[in-house]
């Protein structure tokens, strides 16, 4: 199989070819590594590859699982693979080697995915671009002067450029959906508890976070979720399982849905005109598919949410960084941590327990507000970002001209829509359904009631058929 053939298949198609014996896992891995060699000098979307995987797949029987033999990358934050480096984009952890496999890593492996390397992220995943002191800059394959989205920058750029059809990503404020939007991909953030985060995180320490993938097809995302969903060992609570496999849910129309949509201001933030036009066009498409669209306004106090989200975020940083520093025997200072993160760490030490608890109370109010909203609609439609993909050079974590409050406020004016799903635990998806005035991808965001990933994916599949995106390719691509 040639590289220009390999990149036309999604993960499900590649796995089918492996099962039929028409291609071997080694061939697929070789094509992926060839793709890295071709585009990574311009993208910096992969920080390390594992050629030893080729030797292993030669020795072993073809992997079982629904995605057998498909090349894949792990983002360098979240799930760990034993014996591989795990640095979270930070000089603090530089050279650290994972001592064990995390639950999700084992599930990806059981699905048949072959992890070929690590994709970069900004330090600790704290911004929307990878321009780090450890990894350097990851570029957008549609226009290398723009960000590749964060924090799953490398995953988004690698999948968009055809290196792999699917790649791990995770989301604590939009970090699956933001790179999906910016790179023209599918990005699903699942309901809280749908995908295991053990043994390192739980429903308290990791309640903002969700892991899954970015992909080029809705069915690949559905297949990945089928493969990894469900509680891990020792989970504090168990979310109700889906009533049927997600791949079955996307095989039929979603029915007539009531969709609330907002193409205007979201709190103090108004989307750019081209982004607003994209939302309105998708709303019209949804109407043409038989859904009922109703305009809605931002249903919550944006400023109160911003302050609460930052309080929760800041409050968790000291414990995380202190644990990392203890693990590797390093100090937390300007030689190991980038300026914005270091300032946030210092800010976090000033968060009191009552402040943190009050912030959790505000999040509870927000969760109830959205619960009430979904009494009158089935889905909420907004942009994924308020702007087209930003340019490089401004949103990195080694800025010294702003304090962390001002830095994160600036980010929230680009990503006002995505953190809501993290705070409330609701599922949300970004789909590549629009473009900016200068031809860059613009994601459209749908958020559903708790536990209704099936509804999101069914609508996504219908929109993928109505507004197909699979043939669109960025300028920097393995087949170019």
C-alpha positions as CSV (number, residue, x, y, z in Angstrom):
1,X,0.0,0.0,0.0
2,X,1.3,3.4,-1.0
3,X,1.2,6.4,1.3
4,X,-1.2,8.2,-1.0
5,X,-3.5,5.2,-0.7
6,X,-3.1,4.7,3.0
7,X,-4.3,8.2,3.9
8,X,-7.6,7.8,2.0
9,X,-8.9,5.2,4.5
10,X,-10.3,5.8,7.9
11,X,-9.5,3.5,10.9
12,X,-12.4,1.2,10.4
13,X,-11.5,0.6,6.7
14,X,-7.8,0.0,7.6
15,X,-8.9,-2.5,10.3
16,X,-11.1,-4.3,7.7
17,X,-8.2,-4.6,5.3
18,X,-6.1,-6.1,8.1
19,X,-8.8,-8.7,8.9
20,X,-9.1,-9.6,5.3
21,X,-5.3,-10.1,5.0
22,X,-5.0,-7.5,2.3
23,X,-2.5,-5.4,4.3
24,X,-0.5,-6.2,7.4
25,X,-0.2,-4.1,10.6
26,X,3.5,-3.6,9.8
27,X,2.7,-2.1,6.4
28,X,0.3,0.3,8.0
29,X,2.8,1.3,10.7
30,X,5.5,1.8,8.0
31,X,3.1,4.1,6.1
32,X,2.4,6.1,9.2
33,X,6.1,6.5,10.0
34,X,6.7,7.4,6.4
35,X,4.1,10.1,6.8
36,X,5.8,11.4,9.9
37,X,9.0,11.7,8.0
38,X,7.3,13.6,5.2
39,X,5.3,16.2,7.1
40,X,6.8,16.4,10.6
41,X,9.6,18.7,9.7
42,X,7.0,21.3,8.7
43,X,4.4,20.5,11.4
44,X,6.3,19.3,14.5
45,X,3.1,17.2,15.3
46,X,5.0,14.2,16.6
47,X,7.7,14.4,19.3
48,X,8.8,10.7,19.4
49,X,8.1,7.6,17.3
50,X,8.5,4.0,18.3
51,X,10.1,2.0,15.5
52,X,10.4,-1.0,17.8
53,X,6.6,-1.5,17.3
54,X,7.5,-2.8,13.8
55,X,9.5,-5.6,15.3
56,X,6.8,-6.5,17.7
57,X,4.0,-6.8,15.1
58,X,6.3,-9.0,13.1
59,X,6.7,-11.4,16.0
60,X,3.1,-11.4,17.2
61,X,-0.2,-12.4,15.7
62,X,-2.2,-9.5,14.2
63,X,-3.9,-7.7,17.1
64,X,-7.5,-8.5,17.8
65,X,-10.1,-5.8,18.4
66,X,-12.4,-3.6,16.2
67,X,-9.5,-1.4,15.2
68,X,-6.9,-4.1,14.7
69,X,-3.6,-3.0,13.3
70,X,-4.4,0.7,13.0
71,X,-1.5,3.1,13.7
72,X,-2.2,5.5,16.5
73,X,-0.5,8.1,18.7
74,X,-0.9,8.9,22.4
75,X,-0.9,12.6,23.4
76,X,1.9,13.3,25.9
77,X,-0.6,13.9,28.7
78,X,-3.2,11.7,30.3
79,X,-2.8,8.0,29.6
80,X,0.7,6.5,30.0
81,X,2.4,3.6,28.3
82,X,4.8,1.7,30.5
83,X,8.4,2.2,29.5
84,X,7.7,5.2,27.3
85,X,8.6,8.8,28.0
86,X,5.8,10.9,29.5
87,X,6.6,14.6,29.9
88,X,3.3,16.6,29.7
89,X,5.0,19.2,27.6
90,X,7.1,20.4,30.5
91,X,10.8,20.6,31.4
92,X,9.8,19.6,34.9
93,X,9.1,16.1,33.7
94,X,11.7,16.0,30.9
95,X,13.0,12.4,30.5
96,X,10.4,10.9,32.8
97,X,9.5,7.3,31.9
98,X,6.0,5.9,32.7
99,X,6.2,3.1,35.3
100,X,2.9,1.4,34.3
101,X,0.1,1.4,31.7
102,X,-3.0,3.4,32.6
103,X,-6.5,2.0,32.2
104,X,-7.2,3.8,28.9
105,X,-3.9,2.7,27.4
106,X,-4.9,-0.9,28.0
107,X,-8.2,-0.3,26.4
108,X,-6.7,1.3,23.3
109,X,-4.4,-1.7,23.0
110,X,-7.3,-4.1,23.4
111,X,-9.1,-2.3,20.6
112,X,-6.2,-3.3,18.4
113,X,-4.7,0.2,18.0
114,X,-0.9,0.3,17.7
115,X,0.7,3.2,19.5
116,X,3.5,4.5,17.3
117,X,4.6,7.5,19.3
118,X,3.8,10.7,21.3
119,X,2.1,13.9,20.1
120,X,3.1,17.2,21.7
121,X,1.0,19.5,23.9
122,X,1.5,22.8,25.6
123,X,2.9,22.6,29.1
124,X,0.4,20.7,31.3
125,X,-2.2,21.3,28.5
126,X,-2.9,24.8,29.7
127,X,-3.5,26.7,26.4
128,X,-4.8,26.4,22.9
129,X,-1.4,26.1,21.1
130,X,1.8,24.1,21.4
131,X,4.6,26.6,21.3
132,X,6.5,25.2,24.2
133,X,10.0,25.5,25.5
134,X,10.4,21.8,25.6
135,X,8.8,20.8,22.2
136,X,8.9,23.9,20.1
137,X,6.0,25.0,17.9
138,X,3.4,22.7,16.3
139,X,2.0,24.2,13.1
140,X,-1.4,24.1,11.5
141,X,-1.4,22.0,8.3
142,X,-3.9,24.3,6.7
143,X,-1.7,27.3,7.3
144,X,1.5,26.9,9.3
145,X,1.4,30.5,10.5
146,X,-1.7,29.5,12.6
147,X,-2.0,27.5,15.8
148,X,-2.9,23.8,15.5
149,X,-5.2,24.0,18.5
150,X,-4.7,22.9,22.0
151,X,-4.0,21.3,24.0
152,X,-4.2,18.3,21.6
153,X,-2.2,20.2,19.0
154,X,-0.1,17.3,17.7
155,X,-3.0,14.9,17.5
156,X,-5.1,17.3,15.5
157,X,-2.3,18.2,13.1
158,X,-1.2,14.6,12.6
159,X,-4.7,13.3,11.8
160,X,-5.5,16.3,9.5
161,X,-2.3,15.8,7.6
162,X,-3.0,12.1,7.0
163,X,-0.3,10.6,9.2
164,X,-2.8,8.5,11.2
165,X,-6.6,8.3,10.8
166,X,-7.2,8.6,14.5
167,X,-5.2,9.8,17.5
168,X,-5.7,10.1,21.3
169,X,-6.8,13.5,22.6
170,X,-8.2,14.7,25.9
171,X,-10.2,17.7,27.0
172,X,-10.2,19.8,30.2
173,X,-11.6,23.0,28.7
174,X,-12.0,22.1,25.0
175,X,-8.8,20.4,24.2
176,X,-10.4,17.7,22.0
177,X,-12.9,20.0,20.4
178,X,-10.6,23.0,19.8
179,X,-8.0,21.2,17.7
180,X,-10.8,19.3,15.9
181,X,-12.3,22.7,15.0
182,X,-9.0,24.2,14.0
183,X,-7.8,21.2,11.9
184,X,-11.1,20.2,10.3
185,X,-11.8,17.0,12.3
186,X,-14.4,15.3,14.4
187,X,-13.8,15.8,18.2
188,X,-16.1,14.3,20.8
189,X,-15.9,15.2,24.5
190,X,-17.8,12.5,26.4
191,X,-20.0,12.7,29.5
192,X,-18.2,12.7,32.8
193,X,-17.3,9.1,33.7
194,X,-17.9,7.6,30.3
195,X,-14.2,6.9,29.6
196,X,-12.0,5.7,32.5
197,X,-9.1,7.9,33.7
198,X,-7.7,5.5,36.3
199,X,-5.7,4.9,38.2
200,X,-4.4,8.5,38.5
201,X,-7.5,10.6,38.3
202,X,-11.0,10.2,39.7
203,X,-14.4,12.0,39.7
204,X,-13.1,14.7,42.0
205,X,-9.5,15.3,40.9
206,X,-10.3,14.8,37.3
207,X,-13.9,16.0,37.0
208,X,-13.2,18.5,34.3
209,X,-11.3,16.1,32.1
210,X,-12.4,13.6,29.4
211,X,-10.3,11.4,27.1
212,X,-11.1,10.0,23.6
213,X,-9.7,10.8,20.1
214,X,-9.8,13.1,17.2
215,X,-10.6,11.5,13.9
216,X,-11.6,12.2,10.3
217,X,-14.8,10.3,10.3
218,X,-17.8,10.1,12.7
219,X,-17.8,6.3,12.6
220,X,-14.1,6.2,13.8
221,X,-15.0,8.3,16.8
222,X,-18.0,6.0,17.5
223,X,-15.9,2.9,17.2
224,X,-13.3,4.3,19.5
225,X,-15.9,5.1,22.1
226,X,-17.4,1.7,21.8
227,X,-14.0,0.2,22.4
228,X,-13.0,2.2,25.5
229,X,-16.3,3.3,27.3
230,X,-17.3,2.0,30.6
231,X,-15.9,2.2,34.2
232,X,-12.5,1.1,35.1
233,X,-11.5,-0.8,38.2
234,X,-12.3,1.1,41.4
235,X,-14.2,3.9,39.9
236,X,-16.1,6.0,42.4
237,X,-19.3,5.9,40.3
238,X,-20.5,4.2,37.2
239,X,-22.3,6.1,34.4
240,X,-25.3,4.2,32.8
241,X,-24.0,2.3,29.8
242,X,-25.3,3.1,26.3
243,X,-28.4,1.2,25.3
244,X,-26.7,0.0,22.1
245,X,-23.3,0.3,20.5
246,X,-22.5,3.8,19.2
247,X,-21.7,2.3,15.8
248,X,-25.3,1.1,15.6
249,X,-26.7,4.4,16.8
250,X,-25.1,6.3,13.9
251,X,-26.5,3.8,11.3
252,X,-30.0,5.3,11.4
253,X,-31.4,8.9,11.4
254,X,-31.5,10.6,14.8
255,X,-35.2,11.5,14.5
256,X,-36.6,15.0,14.6
257,X,-34.7,16.9,17.2
258,X,-35.4,20.2,19.0
259,X,-32.1,22.2,18.6
260,X,-31.5,25.5,20.4
261,X,-28.9,27.5,18.6
262,X,-26.9,30.6,19.3
263,X,-25.1,32.4,16.5
264,X,-24.8,35.7,18.4
265,X,-23.2,36.8,21.6
266,X,-22.3,34.3,24.3
267,X,-22.0,36.4,27.4
268,X,-19.6,39.2,26.5
269,X,-18.2,37.4,23.5
270,X,-19.6,37.7,20.0
271,X,-18.3,35.4,17.3
272,X,-16.7,36.8,14.2
273,X,-19.1,37.3,11.3
274,X,-17.7,34.3,9.3
275,X,-18.1,32.1,12.3
276,X,-21.7,33.3,12.9
277,X,-22.5,32.7,9.3
278,X,-21.2,29.1,9.6
279,X,-23.6,28.4,12.6
280,X,-26.5,29.9,10.7
281,X,-25.8,27.8,7.6
282,X,-25.6,24.6,9.7
283,X,-28.8,25.6,11.5
284,X,-30.5,25.8,8.1
285,X,-29.1,22.4,7.1
286,X,-30.5,20.9,10.3
287,X,-33.9,22.4,9.5
288,X,-33.7,20.8,6.0
289,X,-33.1,17.4,7.7
290,X,-36.3,17.8,9.7
291,X,-35.1,19.2,13.0
292,X,-36.7,22.1,14.7
293,X,-34.4,25.1,15.4
294,X,-35.0,27.7,18.1
295,X,-32.7,30.7,18.7
296,X,-31.4,30.9,22.3
297,X,-29.3,33.3,24.2
298,X,-26.4,32.6,26.5
299,X,-28.3,31.0,29.5
300,X,-25.8,31.7,32.3
301,X,-23.7,34.4,34.0
302,X,-20.5,34.2,31.9
303,X,-18.4,36.3,34.3
304,X,-19.4,34.2,37.4
305,X,-18.6,31.0,35.4
306,X,-15.2,32.4,34.3
307,X,-14.2,33.3,37.9
308,X,-15.4,29.9,39.2
309,X,-13.6,27.9,36.5
310,X,-10.3,29.7,37.1
311,X,-10.6,29.2,40.8
312,X,-11.1,25.4,40.3
313,X,-8.3,25.3,37.8
314,X,-5.9,27.3,39.9
315,X,-6.8,25.3,43.0
316,X,-5.6,22.0,41.4
317,X,-2.3,23.2,39.9
318,X,-0.1,23.2,43.1
319,X,-1.0,19.7,44.1
320,X,-0.3,18.4,40.5
321,X,3.0,20.2,40.1
322,X,4.2,19.4,43.6
323,X,3.5,15.7,43.0
324,X,5.4,15.8,39.7
325,X,8.4,17.7,41.2
326,X,8.6,15.1,44.0
327,X,8.4,12.2,41.5
328,X,11.4,13.5,39.5
329,X,13.3,15.3,42.3
330,X,13.3,18.7,40.7
331,X,12.4,22.1,41.9
332,X,9.5,24.2,40.5
333,X,11.0,27.4,39.2
334,X,11.6,29.3,36.0
335,X,14.1,26.7,34.8
336,X,11.5,23.9,34.9
337,X,8.1,25.6,34.4
338,X,7.0,28.2,31.8
339,X,6.0,31.7,33.1
340,X,2.2,31.5,32.8
341,X,2.1,28.1,34.5
342,X,4.5,29.2,37.2
343,X,2.4,32.3,37.9
344,X,-0.7,30.1,38.0
345,X,1.0,27.7,40.4
346,X,1.8,30.6,42.7
347,X,-1.8,31.9,42.3
348,X,-3.1,28.5,43.2
349,X,-1.4,28.5,46.5
350,X,-3.5,31.5,47.5
351,X,-6.8,29.7,46.7
352,X,-8.5,28.9,50.0
353,X,-10.7,25.8,50.6
354,X,-13.9,28.0,51.0
355,X,-13.1,29.7,47.7
356,X,-12.8,26.4,46.0
357,X,-16.0,25.1,47.5
358,X,-17.9,28.2,46.5
359,X,-16.6,27.8,43.0
360,X,-17.9,24.2,43.0
361,X,-21.2,25.6,44.1
362,X,-21.3,27.9,41.1
363,X,-20.6,24.9,38.8
364,X,-23.5,23.1,40.5
365,X,-25.8,26.0,39.6
366,X,-24.5,26.0,36.1
367,X,-25.2,22.2,35.8
368,X,-28.8,22.7,37.0
369,X,-29.2,25.6,34.6
370,X,-28.3,23.4,31.6
371,X,-30.4,20.6,33.0
372,X,-33.4,22.9,32.8
373,X,-32.4,24.1,29.3
374,X,-32.6,20.5,28.1
375,X,-36.1,20.2,29.3
376,X,-37.0,22.3,26.2
377,X,-34.5,21.1,23.7
378,X,-32.5,18.0,22.7
379,X,-29.3,19.7,21.7
380,X,-27.6,23.1,21.8
381,X,-25.8,24.4,18.7
382,X,-23.0,27.1,18.9
383,X,-19.7,27.7,17.2
384,X,-16.8,25.7,18.7
385,X,-14.6,28.8,18.8
386,X,-15.6,32.5,18.5
387,X,-12.9,33.1,16.0
388,X,-11.2,31.3,13.1
389,X,-7.9,29.6,14.0
390,X,-5.6,32.3,15.7
391,X,-2.1,33.0,14.5
392,X,0.9,31.7,16.3
393,X,2.9,33.9,18.7
394,X,0.4,35.1,21.2
395,X,-1.3,32.4,23.2
396,X,1.8,30.5,24.4
397,X,2.7,29.9,28.0
398,X,6.1,31.6,28.1
399,X,4.6,35.1,27.8
400,X,5.8,37.5,30.5
401,X,3.7,40.5,29.6
402,X,0.4,39.4,31.3
403,X,-0.6,37.8,34.5
404,X,-2.4,34.4,34.4
405,X,-5.9,36.0,35.0
406,X,-5.5,38.2,31.9
407,X,-4.0,35.4,29.9
408,X,-6.9,33.0,30.5
409,X,-9.5,35.7,30.0
410,X,-8.0,36.3,26.6
411,X,-8.3,32.5,25.9
412,X,-11.9,32.5,27.1
413,X,-12.8,35.2,24.6
414,X,-11.6,32.7,21.9
415,X,-13.1,29.6,23.4
416,X,-16.2,30.8,25.4
417,X,-18.3,27.8,24.4
418,X,-16.2,24.7,25.1
419,X,-15.4,24.9,28.9
420,X,-19.1,24.7,29.8
421,X,-19.3,21.0,28.9
422,X,-16.2,20.3,31.1
423,X,-17.7,22.1,34.1
424,X,-21.1,20.4,33.7
425,X,-19.9,17.0,32.6
426,X,-22.1,17.1,29.5
427,X,-21.1,15.6,26.2
428,X,-20.2,17.8,23.3
429,X,-18.9,17.4,19.8
430,X,-17.1,19.7,17.2
431,X,-17.8,18.9,13.6
432,X,-15.9,20.4,10.5
433,X,-18.9,22.0,8.9
434,X,-17.8,25.5,8.1
435,X,-14.8,27.6,6.9
436,X,-13.5,31.1,7.6
437,X,-13.3,33.9,5.1
438,X,-9.7,32.9,4.5
439,X,-10.5,29.2,4.0
440,X,-9.5,27.8,7.4
441,X,-11.6,25.2,9.1
442,X,-14.3,26.4,11.5
443,X,-15.9,23.8,13.8
444,X,-19.5,23.7,14.7
445,X,-20.3,22.7,18.3
446,X,-23.2,20.6,19.6
447,X,-23.8,19.9,23.3
448,X,-26.2,17.2,24.6
449,X,-27.8,16.2,27.9
450,X,-25.8,14.0,30.2
451,X,-25.1,10.6,28.8
452,X,-26.5,11.3,25.3
453,X,-23.4,10.7,23.2
454,X,-25.6,8.6,21.0
455,X,-27.7,11.6,20.0
456,X,-24.6,13.7,19.2
457,X,-23.1,10.9,17.1
458,X,-26.3,10.1,15.2
459,X,-26.8,13.8,14.2
460,X,-23.0,14.0,13.4
461,X,-23.4,11.1,11.0
462,X,-26.4,12.7,9.3
463,X,-24.5,16.0,8.9
464,X,-21.4,14.2,7.6
465,X,-23.6,12.8,4.8
466,X,-25.4,16.1,4.2
467,X,-22.2,18.3,4.3
468,X,-19.4,15.8,3.6
469,X,-15.9,16.9,4.6
470,X,-13.7,13.7,4.0
471,X,-12.3,14.9,0.7
472,X,-11.0,18.3,2.0
473,X,-7.3,18.2,2.7
474,X,-4.8,20.8,4.1
475,X,-1.9,22.0,2.1
476,X,0.6,20.2,4.3
477,X,-0.5,16.5,3.8
478,X,1.2,13.2,3.4
479,X,-0.3,12.9,-0.1
480,X,0.7,16.4,-1.2
